[in-house]
Amino acid sequence: MSRHPFIYVVAAERSGDHLGAALIRSLRDRTNGAVRFAGIGGRAMAEEGIHSAIDIANLAIFGWIDGLLAYRRVKAAVAASVADILAHKPDAVVLVDSWGYTLRVARGVRAADSSIRLIKYVGPQVFATRPGRAATLAATVDRLLTILNFDAPFYEAHGLPVTFVGNPTLERLQPGDGVGFRERHGMTGRGPVLVLLFGSRNSEVRRLFGPFSCAVARLRKRYRDLQVVIPLADPVEADVKARLAADGRYAGAVVVDETEKADAFAAADVSLACSGTVVTELATAGVPTVTSYKLGWITWGLARAFNLMKSKYISLVNIAADEELVPEIIQLSATGKRLADRVAGLIDNPERRVALSARLTETTARMRGNGRASDRAADAVLDTLAQ
């Protein structure tokens, strides 16, 4: 390894952008700044000085149909990404999450320059669906850094070196100031506080805005003093704001950006959230949560027809606990009435909320391990370069 390694970090989604930024900080600390970077990412990586070669705003895609509709756009982004990596000729490329996009980038780089080390950070959840991806990844990259302690056997069986680093998401969200948040936004009433999270992909907002809005209307009718708080993810902020402004069901709701997310969680009694990283964050904060997700109908039909979903649950917290600590209301079941009823069940049972909050924080503490996940990831990257 050279005295000043050159590392290219690729992240195509909001959660990966944050993971990439934390990794960059740890690599700088581990090398006393003797490391150079380039990469592709969003706002978090930009704050670390990474000027992204492409705009990742339209690369957050989930499901086969969305992927097909975006095929030309993604293909062009992959080609541009590969070209930029080859132009920089780094010592290693770290590819963060985003299975389809990062796999194609990795293949393009490997075919053009086999001397560049390829490190995948967060593997596809082969324990839940499509186990064949483990062999595909093993044939493409040099090392996998996983955030789940039960991932390794799936990949090591195919000869891929795996390092469990822990989940940085569980360390990133610092305890918030709930009292300060309520005072800051004039939330002086005694009514329950519902935090609403629509997701960070446009497709998630498109599919969940309707049922979530119906649930909010039902809950507001049931609890006249209900206070609704809506933290907005950066990639969908403009879209959601436009939708909220045109929908009278959200009159008086407190809408904040991501900088106030931790405080909003600390102020919450319950949450209704799109399934994803944010559910793990809510669990870390001890917020009783109902989660939901909707795939495109063709994607859902194919998944059902070919029995692609192997896990009992979709939320990592539930998978780790092997218990439905976070109620999952998905696809056909995700109606406004069902969502509202499950949230109401939490609001009406304070004792249940207290017990559930404790279980959530206990579970995420086990998932976190002893912390410092980004430092362990940085050590693994440097170790790969040293070999």
DOVEXDO-136445 format. One line per 8 residues: number of its first residue (from 1); for each residue x, y, z of C-alpha. Coordinates in nm, 4 decimals. Layout:
% residues N
NUM) X:Y:Z | ...
% end
This chain:
% residues 387
1) 0.0000:0.0000:0.0000 | 0.1294:0.3476:-0.0844 | 0.1928:0.5959:0.1951 | -0.0990:0.8033:0.0673 | -0.3696:0.5607:-0.0476 | -0.6268:0.6866:-0.2928 | -0.9795:0.5593:-0.2235 | -1.2876:0.6142:-0.4354
9) -1.6223:0.5865:-0.2473 | -1.9474:0.5172:-0.4327 | -2.2876:0.5711:-0.2669 | -2.6104:0.6040:-0.4648 | -2.8685:0.6485:-0.1893 | -2.9211:0.8613:0.1190 | -2.8366:0.5879:0.3718 | -2.5251:0.4903:0.1768
17) -2.4231:0.8553:0.1526 | -2.4161:0.8765:0.5330 | -2.2248:0.5476:0.5626 | -1.9741:0.6693:0.3060 | -1.9237:1.0010:0.4863 | -1.8630:0.8271:0.8198 | -1.6153:0.5889:0.6562 | -1.4247:0.8801:0.5038
25) -1.3946:1.0469:0.8441 | -1.2665:0.7256:1.0026 | -1.0147:0.6658:0.7238 | -0.8782:1.0165:0.7733 | -0.8483:0.9560:1.1469 | -0.6849:0.6149:1.0987 | -0.4210:0.7542:0.8606 | -0.3720:1.0978:1.0203
33) -0.5062:1.2468:0.7007 | -0.2646:1.0580:0.4754 | -0.5365:0.9407:0.2383 | -0.6886:1.0897:-0.0754 | -1.0513:1.0578:-0.1808 | -1.2782:1.0944:-0.4783 | -1.6264:0.9587:-0.5178 | -1.9940:0.9653:-0.5955
41) -2.2413:1.0575:-0.3232 | -2.4830:1.3093:-0.1831 | -2.4929:1.5870:0.0731 | -2.3193:1.3986:0.3561 | -2.0187:1.3056:0.1425 | -2.0105:1.6572:-0.0042 | -1.9630:1.7879:0.3492 | -1.6523:1.5692:0.3636
49) -1.5154:1.7361:0.0507 | -1.6262:1.4767:-0.2050 | -1.7458:1.6484:-0.5213 | -1.9684:1.3873:-0.6814 | -1.9088:1.3062:-1.0462 | -2.2798:1.2393:-1.0993 | -2.6102:1.3368:-0.9398 | -2.7390:1.0473:-0.7279
57) -3.0871:1.1994:-0.6816 | -3.2528:0.9647:-0.9329 | -3.0610:0.6469:-0.8500 | -3.2647:0.5447:-0.5438 | -3.4614:0.2655:-0.7121 | -3.6324:-0.0348:-0.5587 | -3.8036:-0.3198:-0.7404 | -3.7858:-0.4703:-1.0875
65) -4.0403:-0.2455:-1.2548 | -3.8905:0.0771:-1.1235 | -3.5553:-0.0585:-1.2370 | -3.6838:-0.1286:-1.5874 | -3.8385:0.2161:-1.6150 | -3.5112:0.3741:-1.5084 | -3.2897:0.1375:-1.7088 | -3.1478:0.3938:-1.9521
73) -3.0836:0.6468:-1.6779 | -2.9087:0.3914:-1.4569 | -2.7094:0.2516:-1.7487 | -2.5830:0.6003:-1.8313 | -2.4997:0.6647:-1.4650 | -2.3072:0.3373:-1.4425 | -2.1060:0.4208:-1.7545 | -2.0280:0.7689:-1.6223
81) -1.9300:0.6261:-1.2841 | -1.6969:0.3662:-1.4316 | -1.5370:0.6253:-1.6583 | -1.4748:0.8602:-1.3654 | -1.3235:0.5830:-1.1531 | -1.0901:0.4744:-1.4328 | -0.9877:0.8353:-1.4936 | -0.8913:0.8735:-1.1271
89) -0.7289:0.5266:-1.1068 | -0.7679:0.4820:-0.7298 | -0.6080:0.2074:-0.5233 | -0.9509:0.0862:-0.4123 | -1.3184:0.1479:-0.4714 | -1.5621:0.1141:-0.1812 | -1.9136:0.0447:-0.3108 | -2.1780:0.1249:-0.0497
97) -2.5083:-0.0661:-0.0536 | -2.7358:-0.0061:-0.3643 | -2.7034:-0.3584:-0.5018 | -2.7935:-0.3225:-0.8708 | -2.6071:0.0005:-0.9380 | -2.2901:-0.0795:-0.7433 | -2.2702:-0.4324:-0.8870 | -2.2697:-0.2922:-1.2402
105) -2.0088:-0.0339:-1.1490 | -1.7909:-0.3025:-0.9903 | -1.8148:-0.5231:-1.2986 | -1.7256:-0.2337:-1.5270 | -1.4189:-0.1419:-1.3236 | -1.3038:-0.5022:-1.2846 | -1.3291:-0.5641:-1.6592 | -1.1254:-0.2530:-1.7405
113) -0.8636:-0.2572:-1.4628 | -0.8222:-0.5630:-1.2434 | -0.5538:-0.3916:-1.0318 | -0.8130:-0.1752:-0.8524 | -0.9336:-0.3378:-0.5309 | -1.3121:-0.3584:-0.4984 | -1.4716:-0.3544:-0.1529 | -1.8457:-0.3870:-0.0997
121) -1.9814:-0.2143:0.2087 | -2.3194:-0.3677:0.3055 | -2.4194:-0.6771:0.1146 | -2.7599:-0.7637:-0.0294 | -2.9862:-0.9337:0.2231 | -2.9446:-1.2831:0.0834 | -3.0819:-1.4310:0.4066 | -3.4184:-1.2806:0.3095
129) -3.4309:-1.3085:-0.0687 | -3.2355:-1.4196:-0.3779 | -2.9470:-1.6142:-0.2150 | -2.7765:-1.6480:-0.5541 | -2.6552:-1.2922:-0.5147 | -2.3940:-1.4166:-0.2672 | -2.2111:-1.6079:-0.5403 | -2.2484:-1.3146:-0.7800
137) -2.0893:-1.0760:-0.5326 | -1.8099:-1.3198:-0.4476 | -1.7173:-1.3379:-0.8169 | -1.7050:-0.9589:-0.8474 | -1.5403:-0.7969:-0.5426 | -1.2397:-0.8623:-0.3186 | -1.4020:-0.8134:0.0209 | -1.7358:-0.7549:0.1890
145) -1.7910:-0.5356:0.4941 | -2.1187:-0.6333:0.6535 | -2.3305:-0.4557:0.9129 | -2.5142:-0.7746:1.0153 | -2.3536:-1.0347:1.2396 | -2.5323:-1.3241:1.0678 | -2.4303:-1.2386:0.7091 | -2.0862:-1.3998:0.6863
153) -2.1704:-1.7694:0.6272 | -2.3807:-1.6898:0.3202 | -2.0825:-1.5249:0.1481 | -1.7873:-1.7145:0.2929 | -1.9334:-2.0327:0.1439 | -1.8446:-1.8804:-0.1943 | -1.4930:-1.7784:-0.0925 | -1.5580:-1.4096:-0.0310
161) -1.3673:-1.2643:0.2681 | -1.6193:-1.1018:0.5044 | -1.5640:-0.8574:0.7890 | -1.8488:-0.7818:1.0287 | -1.8086:-0.4166:1.1291 | -2.1399:-0.3442:1.3024 | -2.4146:-0.1058:1.2069 | -2.3052:0.2617:1.1975
169) -2.6707:0.3661:1.1710 | -2.7140:0.2713:1.5352 | -2.4316:0.5036:1.6357 | -2.5112:0.7975:1.4094 | -2.8328:0.9173:1.5704 | -2.7469:1.1004:1.8902 | -3.0050:1.1426:2.1708 | -3.2383:1.4288:2.0870
177) -3.3951:1.7083:2.2880 | -3.7663:1.6327:2.2892 | -3.8605:1.9085:2.5335 | -3.6672:2.1660:2.3338 | -3.8278:2.0459:2.0105 | -4.1797:2.0846:2.1505 | -4.1028:2.4320:2.2829 | -3.9330:2.5386:1.9601
185) -4.2349:2.4437:1.7505 | -4.5057:2.5626:1.9894 | -4.6196:2.2107:2.0747 | -4.7542:2.3013:2.4164 | -5.0587:2.0744:2.4122 | -5.0783:1.7442:2.5946 | -5.1921:1.5410:2.2955 | -4.9971:1.2447:2.1611
193) -4.7146:1.3187:1.9176 | -4.7050:1.1134:1.5967 | -4.3892:1.1247:1.3860 | -4.4605:1.0452:1.0205 | -4.1872:0.9337:0.7777 | -4.2699:0.8776:0.4111 | -3.9354:0.7294:0.3051 | -3.6391:0.8600:0.1084
201) -3.7276:0.7344:-0.2414 | -3.9753:0.9007:-0.4755 | -4.1403:0.5638:-0.5380 | -4.1948:0.5186:-0.1628 | -4.3580:0.8588:-0.1315 | -4.5753:0.7922:-0.4350 | -4.7062:0.4624:-0.2981 | -4.7390:0.5476:0.0705
209) -4.8585:0.9085:0.0706 | -5.2196:0.8051:0.0106 | -5.2577:0.5395:0.2835 | -5.0478:0.7396:0.5298 | -5.2640:1.0466:0.4708 | -5.5814:0.8455:0.5207 | -5.4371:0.7096:0.8449 | -5.3525:1.0614:0.9647
217) -5.7082:1.1786:0.8912 | -5.8529:0.8889:1.0896 | -5.6157:0.9435:1.3797 | -5.6862:1.3170:1.3919 | -6.0557:1.2454:1.4031 | -6.0020:0.9999:1.6889 | -5.7524:1.2166:1.8815 | -5.8529:1.5808:1.8449
225) -5.5295:1.6988:2.0083 | -5.2985:1.4738:1.8019 | -4.9773:1.6510:1.7022 | -4.8208:1.5393:1.3730 | -4.4480:1.5863:1.3078 | -4.2995:1.5160:0.9645 | -3.9187:1.5036:0.9256 | -3.8306:1.5109:0.5558
233) -3.5493:1.3115:0.3949 | -3.3316:1.5273:0.1694 | -3.3923:1.3390:-0.1596 | -3.7739:1.3738:-0.1407 | -3.8076:1.7028:0.0491 | -3.9423:1.9105:-0.2408 | -4.1878:1.6405:-0.3515 | -4.3306:1.5843:-0.0043
241) -4.3592:1.9561:0.0726 | -4.5607:2.0061:-0.2449 | -4.7913:1.7178:-0.1553 | -4.8388:1.8401:0.2014 | -4.9188:2.1935:0.0899 | -5.1975:2.0639:-0.1349 | -5.3505:1.8347:0.1286 | -5.5717:1.9823:0.3998
249) -5.5335:1.6733:0.6182 | -5.1932:1.8059:0.7223 | -5.3027:2.1509:0.8374 | -5.0987:2.2460:1.1438 | -4.8464:1.9639:1.1049 | -4.4877:2.0417:1.2067 | -4.2625:1.9859:0.9043 | -3.8853:1.9803:0.9648
257) -3.5716:1.8813:0.7772 | -3.3238:1.6091:0.8681 | -3.1250:1.8301:1.1033 | -3.4106:1.8086:1.3553 | -3.4771:1.4381:1.3187 | -3.3187:1.3281:1.6488 | -3.5119:1.5938:1.8418 | -3.8342:1.4948:1.6658
265) -3.7810:1.1300:1.7641 | -3.7187:1.2328:2.1247 | -4.0474:1.4253:2.1239 | -4.2481:1.1378:1.9734 | -4.4927:0.9081:2.1458 | -4.5365:0.6879:1.8372 | -4.4299:0.6760:1.4742 | -4.5679:0.5635:1.1394
273) -4.2771:0.5049:0.9030 | -4.1836:0.3658:0.5658 | -3.9754:0.0518:0.6107 | -3.6029:0.1130:0.5850 | -3.3053:0.2504:0.7709 | -3.5206:0.5030:0.9547 | -3.7083:0.2226:1.1333 | -3.3792:0.1074:1.2845
281) -3.3070:0.4671:1.3850 | -3.6480:0.4961:1.5498 | -3.5878:0.1716:1.7362 | -3.2516:0.3016:1.8567 | -3.4338:0.6057:1.9952 | -3.6922:0.3769:2.1578 | -3.9885:0.5079:1.9580 | -4.2770:0.2552:1.9248
289) -4.3333:0.2348:1.5519 | -4.5702:0.0928:1.2923 | -4.3989:0.0395:0.9581 | -4.5316:-0.0109:0.6071 | -4.4104:-0.0773:0.2550 | -4.5579:-0.1161:-0.0918 | -4.3841:-0.2601:-0.3956 | -4.5063:-0.2138:-0.7501
297) -4.7779:-0.4680:-0.8217 | -4.5819:-0.6623:-1.0830 | -4.2761:-0.6770:-0.8565 | -4.4924:-0.7924:-0.5672 | -4.6653:-1.0537:-0.7821 | -4.3364:-1.1952:-0.9059 | -4.1964:-1.2045:-0.5521 | -4.5012:-1.3972:-0.4338
305) -4.5146:-1.6280:-0.7345 | -4.1505:-1.7312:-0.7063 | -4.1409:-1.7283:-0.3252 | -3.8486:-1.4870:-0.3235 | -3.9063:-1.3569:0.0279 | -3.7403:-1.6004:0.2697 | -3.7559:-1.3965:0.5899 | -4.0566:-1.3727:0.8234
313) -4.0036:-0.9982:0.8570 | -3.8922:-0.7015:0.6492 | -3.7509:-0.4857:0.9316 | -3.3992:-0.5565:1.0568 | -3.5096:-0.4925:1.4150 | -3.7724:-0.7661:1.3898 | -3.5295:-1.0010:1.2173 | -3.2704:-0.9458:1.4894
321) -3.5266:-0.9989:1.7678 | -3.7032:-1.2817:1.5814 | -4.0209:-1.1117:1.6954 | -4.2500:-0.8459:1.5532 | -4.1526:-0.5584:1.7802 | -4.2373:-0.3216:1.4938 | -4.5777:-0.4064:1.3393 | -4.5393:-0.4518:0.9627
329) -4.8376:-0.3542:0.7454 | -4.7424:-0.4184:0.3845 | -4.8843:-0.4265:0.0339 | -5.2605:-0.5041:0.0253 | -5.2883:-0.4684:0.4020 | -5.1464:-0.1164:0.3940 | -5.4747:0.0718:0.4054 | -5.5379:0.3894:0.5990
337) -5.7738:0.2105:0.8351 | -5.5335:-0.0720:0.9228 | -5.2431:0.1671:0.9698 | -5.4501:0.3977:1.1890 | -5.5794:0.1073:1.3977 | -5.2276:-0.0218:1.4710 | -5.1005:0.3247:1.5623 | -5.4066:0.3817:1.7817
345) -5.3361:0.0534:1.9579 | -5.0013:0.1983:2.0668 | -5.1395:0.5404:2.1613 | -5.4125:0.3851:2.3768 | -5.1718:0.1634:2.5710 | -4.9008:0.3702:2.7475 | -4.7759:0.0672:2.9420 | -4.7266:-0.1236:2.6181
353) -4.5338:0.1712:2.4735 | -4.2965:0.1824:2.7696 | -4.2286:-0.1918:2.7534 | -4.1885:-0.1835:2.3764 | -3.9496:0.1116:2.3932 | -3.7252:-0.0858:2.6281 | -3.7279:-0.3920:2.4003 | -3.6420:-0.1796:2.0960
361) -3.3426:-0.0157:2.2603 | -3.2222:-0.3509:2.3970 | -3.2430:-0.5108:2.0522 | -3.0594:-0.2302:1.8745 | -2.7922:-0.2317:2.1450 | -2.7198:-0.5966:2.0583 | -2.7185:-0.5097:1.6885 | -2.4729:-0.2284:1.7505
369) -2.2202:-0.4450:1.9322 | -1.9424:-0.2425:2.0921 | -1.9751:0.0504:1.8555 | -1.7111:0.2151:1.6338 | -1.8419:0.0408:1.3218 | -1.7003:0.3002:1.0841 | -1.3553:0.2637:1.2426 | -1.3660:-0.1134:1.1931
377) -1.4770:-0.0594:0.8336 | -1.1850:0.1791:0.7804 | -0.9409:-0.0754:0.9262 | -1.0776:-0.3425:0.6910 | -1.0340:-0.1132:0.3891 | -0.6745:-0.0361:0.4846 | -0.6083:-0.4045:0.5522 | -0.7356:-0.4943:0.2051
385) -0.4979:-0.2418:0.0511 | -0.2079:-0.3739:0.2573 | -0.2521:-0.7346:0.1473
% end
